[in-house]
């Protein structure tokens, strides 16, 4: 007697992927058909300005088990991943980018590692494909910054991961923070972990939406979420300022004691400017942490769902009104509130 295999969920966050999302859904469906696991594909449209949501819904009508979720605006990839994890119902959840640079052909090896007992399977980049040198350089710089300040090893890491249901439940229900860094949390959370290497494939259509400012913002979010190192830098600047004051003060006393004119106007102005810069930098760093605290205590949801499209069988299993606009909160209590 054969044992029924558990459901697998594939979460695909997408932003302005109108032309690429049908290719991605078909590629994932082909791989999952060979795996002989029941599956669902959850596409999260992160406030796209094109017809990404409609193209995903059309794939559901074409016979592929696709659940499409549209967010009310662009909340960012981290929020879209969070929405997908909350919506996924599988015993294991695979998160994968919509641009086909995470090859779906790697999924069977990730599932094999899960079957052997791994609760988290990381997709690790063996090569970065035809990525431009400056894009590779800035990605390495950002990863090094996060690793140095945040204490998280992210060399060649990606959002291509498989998470066991136990891990998903912990991420969704037991980590109430609003500003999330998915790659970091997947490592921080522990459990049995494994890595599967893959080669980054070329994009089939479109271009990357990541900018340098976006990567820097992601690096800063990761750093303040996992480390107090920037606050320690403030302390170091204070010590450096104290040492400078002692040196300059000692030099002034020595000059006075020896009848030499004390250093003049230029030295005083440079000292004040330098100390003022340290003070402003320190206030900026402290302000960033206070802003994060402020965002957390407001308890606003990390995303707002505008509408959903479910396959007929999935819609029947869910509560009525799945197409109504809803807000989903990632607090410990979870839940859905209609708006």
N, C-alpha and C positions, 0 to 999 in steps of 0.2 A: 504493500500500500504506500503510495507516494505521499510525501508530506508537502502540504501547501507552502509555497514560498512567500515570504513577507513582501509587502509593498515597498518599493523604492521611490523616493521623490527626487526629482531633478529641478533645482531652483535656478532660474536664469534671470538675473536683473538686466534690464535693457533700457537704454536711453537713446532715442533717435536712431533706431536700428530697423527702420521700416523695410529696407531691402534685404538685410541680412538675417532677420529673425526667422523667416520661413526656412532658409537653408539650415539654420542652427537646429530648429525643431525637427526637421526631417533627419538630420545627421544623428541626433540623439535618439530618435525613435528607431532608426535602423540598428544602432548599437544595442539598444535595450531589447529589441525583438530577438536578437541572437542570444541575449543573456537568459531568456526564458524566465525572467522575474516579472511579476505584475508591477506596473510603474505609473507614475503621473508626472507630467511636466508642468511646473508652476512658473509662468512668465510674469515678472513684475515690471510693469511699464512705469519708469521713474519720471513721470511728467513729461513725456516726449512731445515734441512739437509736430511730429509727423504721424503716420498711421501705424505705428508700431503695435498698439493695442489691437487695432482692427485686424492686422495681419496675423497676430497670434490667435485671435478668436476664430479666424477663418480656418486655421489649421485644426482647431478642435472640431469644426464641422466636417473636415476632410477625413475624420476617422481617427485622429491622433488624440490621446488622452491629455488634453491641454487645459489647464486652469489659468485664466488670464486675470490679472489684477492691475488696475490702473490707479496710481497715486494722484492726488489732486494737484500736485505740482512737483517740481524737481526737488526732492529732499536729499539727494545724494546717494551714492552707491551703498554706503553703510546702512542707511535707512531702508533701502530697497532689499538688501540682503536680510535685514531683520524682518521685514514684511513677508518675505518668502519663507523664512524659517518658521514663522508663526503659522503660516497657512499650510505648510507641508504636513502630510499625514503619514508618511512612510516610516518604516522601521529604521531606515537609514536615509539621510538627506545628502545629496550631492549638489554643491554650489559650483556653477560654471559660468564663465563670461559668455556674452551673446555674440561675440565677434569671430568665433571659431578659432581663436588663437589658443584656447584651451582645447586640445583635440578630444572629442568624445570617445575616440578609440582607446583612450587611457582608462575609461570608466571600468571595464572588466577587471583590470589589474587592481584598481582601488577596491572593487567589491571582493576580490579574492583576499586582499589583506584584511578586510572587515570580517570575512568568513573565518579567517584564522585567529580572530580575537581582538584586532585593533579597534578601538572605539573612535579614533580620529585618524584619518589618512590624509596626509598633506600631499598635494601636487607640487613638486619642486622642479623648477626650470633647469633642465640640463643645458640648453642653449636658448638664446633669445631670438633665434630666427633672423629675419632680415631687418631687424630694428636698427634705426639710425644710431650712429655712434653717440650723438649728444643725448638721445633718449636713454640709451644704456647708461651713460655716465651720470645723468641726473637721477635715474632710478637707483643706481648703486650709492650715490651720495645720500639720497633720502634714507635708504635702508641702513647705511652706516650711521647716520645721525640718530635714527630710531634705536639701533642696536647699542650705540654708545651711551645715549642719554636715558633710554627707556629700559635697557637691560633685556631686550628681546632679540633673539637671533632670527633675522629675516632675510639672510642671504639667499637670493633666488626663490624666495617664497612667493606665493600667489594666493588668490581667493578660490582656487580650484581645490576643493576639499570634499571629503566624505565624512559625515558626522553620524554617529549612532544616535538613535532616538533618545537614549539617556542623556547624551551630551546636549542635544538640541533642547530638551526640556530644561536642563540647567541654564543654558544660555538665555532661553526665552523667559523662564519664570523665576529664576533665582538670582539673576544679575539685573537689578533694576535701573542701572545707569542708562542715561539717554544718549550721551555721546560715546559711541562704541567704535572700537577698532577691531574688526573681525579677525584679522590675521593674528593680532596679538592675543586676543581672548582665547582663540582656539589653541594657542600654545600654553597660555597661563592656566587654563582650566584643568590641565593634567590628564588623567586617564591613560590607557595604553595607546600609544601613538606610533604610526608608521609613515614612511615616505615613499612616494612613487615618482620617479623622474619622468619628465616629458620634454619634448622639443616644442618650442613655441611655433605654431603654424602661422603662415601669413594670413592677414585679413582677407576675406573673400570680397567684401565690399566696404565702402566707407573709410573713415579715418578715425584715429584715436581722439577721444574727447578730453584726455588728460592734458592739462597745462602745467607748467612749472609752478605757478602759484597754487594750483590745486594739489600738487604733490607736496609742496611745502606745508600747506594747510593740513594735509593728512598726517604729515610727519609731526607737526606740532600737536595735533590732537592725540596722536599715539604717545608722544612724550609726556604730556601733562596727565594723560590717563594712567600711565604706568610708572611714572617716576617723579620724584621731587627734586631731581638734579638741578633744574633751572633755579629753584629757590635756594639751593646750596650755592649756586654761582653768585647770587645776591650777597650771601655771607662772605664769599671770597672777595668780591668787589669791596665790601666794607673793610675787610682786613687790609686789602691793598691800599685803600684810601688812608687808613690809619698809619700804615708804614710810610706812605708818602708824606703825611703830615708830620710824622716824627723826624723824617730826614730833613724836610724843609725847615721845620722849627729848630732843629739842632743846628743847621747851617746858619740860620739867622742869629741864634744866640752866640755861636762861635764868632761870626762876623762882628757882632756888637762888642763882644769881650776883647777882640783884637783891634778895635778901632777902625774896622773896615765897614764901608757903607753896606747896609743890608740890601739884598737883591731887589731890583727895582720893579717898576710897574708891569712890565711884560711878563715876568715870572709869576706875579700875583694873578694876573688875568688868566694865564694858561692853567694855573692850578685851579682856579675857580671854575673854568670851563670843563676841565677834566672831572672834577668832583661833581659838578652839575650833571654831566653826562652819565656818570655812574648812578647818580640818584634817579635820573629819569629812566634809565634802563631797568633799574631795580623796581621802580614803581610800575613799569610796563609788565614785567614778569609777574609781579604780585597781582596786578590787575587781571591778567589772563586767568590765573587760578581762581580769583574771586568771580570772574565772569562764568567760569565753568560751574562753580558752586551755585551761582544764581540760576543758571539754566537748569541745573538738576533739581533745585528745590521748587521750581515752578511746576514741575510734574506735567509738562506738556507732552503729549505723545510724540514719538520720533517721526511719525508719518501719519497722513490722513488718506484713507482709501476712498476714491471717488466712485468706483464701480467694479464689478466682477463679472466674469463670464465663465460659467461652469459647464462641463459636459452634462448631458441629460442625466446620466446615472449619478454623477457627483452632486448635481443640484438637488436631486430627489433626496439624497442622504443628508443634506445640510438643512439648517433651519430656513424657513421661508424668508423671502426678502433679501437674498444674497446680492441682488443688484442695487439695493439701496446704498446710499453713501454711508460709510461707517468710519468710525475712528477706533483704532486698535491701540491700546496702551501696553507697554512692555513692563509694567510694574509687576510686583510679585504676585498680585491677584490676577493679572492678565484681563481677559474679557473683551467684549465688543460692545460699544455704545453707539446707538444710532444717532445720527445728527440730521 
